[in-house]
């Protein structure tokens, strides 16, 4: 795989961040949803095998940007399963290590907001983790009515906060959903490496987990996008926070000397 070109850190005054893949992991929710779909679809069709289900899952993922963008997999099982996952959202949430401390560090130097495709239950998790204390706004597609990759979701947040797109940095893990929309608005973008430290929820079929991990790797390849080449790259939010806060501190020292 070709490594992305190194990009100089942009002039940043305000920061918007995604949630899934940045503050908490997406994978536990997806796996819980897939397991629930498997069980519900199996009840409706006793001849359904794990092999046939995972084959359908692979086609589903490669045809759509995310598992929850369209809940048509074995519908209506997909929709019913998603309802059950939303009820368990807080219990399924697994925070990315160091992300909360990084968010707090960033907020010391820059106003920060959340811009994400997430269900309303996301806000409950952010509140419980203490993240909301550091956020100027939480803009979710399910409450605003605009979903990424439409740049309108980030644009709505910027307008609500009175920010300047030219000095705003959008942080996410997807070049197609996070970097590209930001760049279309004239904002900057930073991409973190999709994290891998998540654990599968209890009760997930081992064969489903193996198939999911393979499909996940293929999806990451499909998501490659030219916007990545025009983005700042960081290992995770903690890495990005260190780089941005060091830069802000250096700038303040320079201004003090003057």
N, C-alpha and C positions, 0 to 999 in steps of 0.2 A: 504494500500500500504506500502511495506517495505521501510523504509528510507534508502537512499544510505549511505554507510559507509563513515565516515569522512576521508578525505585524506589530508595529510600534504602538504602545499604549496611547489611546486617544486622550484628548482633553475632556475630562468628565466632571460634570457638576451634579448630575442626578442619575440614579440607577433604578432600572426596572429589572426584576428577576422572575424567571419561571419558578415553578414549584417542583413538578415531577422531574426527577433526574438531577435536581439541584438542591432542594431542601429536604425532600423525602423521595424514596424510591417508588417508581411506578410499578415495578414487577410484582410485588405482593398482591396488589389490587387486580392486576391482569390475571395472575394465576388463580386467585380465588374466584374470579369471574368465570374463567375457563372451566375450572373444576365443577362449579355450580351448573354451567351449561351442559357439561358432560353428563352429570347426574340427572338433570331434568330431561335432556334429550333421550337418555337411556331408558327413563321411565316410559316415555312416549313410544320408543322403538327398541324393544328388547334385543333386536338383532344388531344393534349398534356396537361396533367394536372400537377399542382404543385406537387401533390402526386407522380405521376409517375416519374417526373423529379428528385425529391429529393431521391427517391428510387434508381434511376440510379446513382445519385451523391454519395450516400453512398457506392454503390458497387465500383464505380470508385476510391474513396479515399482509401478504404481498400485494393484495389488491387495494388495501386501504392504508391510510396514514397512521391510524392507531386503532386499537381494538374497540375503543368506546366511541369512535366517530360514527359508526353505524352498527347497531346491535342486531344485525340480521343473521348472525351465525346460529343456525338451528332455531330460528324464530318460531314461536314466541319465547322459547327457552332463554334466548339471549337477553331479552328485555326483563324477564322475571329474575334472571340471575343477577343482572345489574342492580335491580332494586334491593336484592338481598345483600349485595356487596356494599351498597351505600349505607345500609343499616349498620354494617360492621366497620365502617370507614376508620373510625378512631382506633379500633383494636387492630386493624390491618396495617396502619401506618407505621413505617419504619424510617426514622430520620437518618439522613446522611450524616455520618460522624463529622463533627466540626462545623457543620453548616450553620447552626444557630449562633455559635461564637463568631463566625465569620460575618454573619448578617449584622450582629451587634457592632462589630468593628467597622464595617462599611458605613453603618448609620451614624457613627461618630463624626464622619467626614463628609457624608453626602446624604441628602434625602433619598429614601429607598421606597419603592412600591412593588407590589406583586402583580404580574400580568400573566395569566395562566388559563389553559383549558382544563378546568377542574370542576367537580360538582360542588354545590354549596357546602357540603360537609368538610371540604378542605379548610374552610375558615375556622371550623371548630378545632382541627388539628393544629393550625397555626397559633390559635389562641392558647391552647393547652401547652404548647411548647414554649410560649413566651415570645414568639416571633412577632406578633402583632404590636408589641411595644416599640418595635423598631421600624414600623411600616407607616408611611404616609397615606397609603391607599391599598386596597385589595380589589383588583379588577379581574373577575372570573367570567369566562364566556357564558356560563349558565345564569349569571345575574345581570350582566351587561347586555347580552343578546347578540354579541359578535364573537366569533371563534377564530383563533389562529388556524391557518396562515393568513387570514385577512388582516392587513395591517391596521384595520380600524380599531381593534381591541387596544393595542398599544397607543394608537392615536387618541382614543377616548381618554385613557389614563393621563396622557401628557396634557391634554386639553383641560381635564378636570383639575390638574395640579398646577397649571400655568407654567409648565416646564418648556424649555427650548429643546426641540429634537436634536439640534446640532451639537448639544453638549450632554445628551442623554445616552446612556449605555444600557442595552438590553442584554441580559445574561440568560443563557439557556443551554440545553444540550443538543438541540436540533437545528441544523443550518436551515432547513426548509421552513420550520415553524417559528423559529426565534430570530435567527440572523437575517434571513431574507426580508421578512416584513419590516424589521427595524431599518434596514438599509433603504428600503423603498420610501420610508418616511424621512430619510436624511439623518437618521440616528446611527450611533455606533453599535457594534455587537461584539459579544464575547461568548465563546463556546467552552463549556467544561466537558471533560471526558465522561461519557456515560458511565456512572458508577456500577460496580459489580459486587458490592458487599452485602447485598440483600439476602434474606432467607425466605425460602418457600413457606407459605402458610401451612399449618398442620392439615393433614388429610388430602394433600394433593397427590394424585396418582403418580408414582415414579416415572412411568412411561410418558405421561403428559409433561412432566418436568423436563425430561430429556429432549422431547420434541420441541418444547417451548424455548429452551436455551438455544437450540439449533436455529429455530425461526427467528429468535431475537438477533442472533449474529447476522443473519441474512438481511434483516430489516435495517440494521445499522449501515450495511453496505448500500442498500437501496436509497437511504436517506442522504447520501452524499450529494452536495449541492455547491455550485460556484460561490455562494455567499460565504462558505467556510473560508475561502482564500482571502476574503476581505475582513476577517474577524480576528480579534485577539483570542489566543488560545491559552487555557489554563487547565491545570490538573483537576481542580475542583474549586468550590467557592472560597475555601480557605486560602488556596494558592492565589486566587485572583484578589482577594481582600488584602493579602500581604503586599502584593505588587502595587495595588492602587493606593493603599494607605502610606506605603513607603514613598511613593511619588508625591502624594499630597504633603507629607511631612517635609520632604526635600524642597518643595515649592515654597512652603511657609518659611523655611530657614533662609532661602534665597531672598524672599521678600523682606525678612527681618534685617538682613545685612544691608539691603538698600536703604 
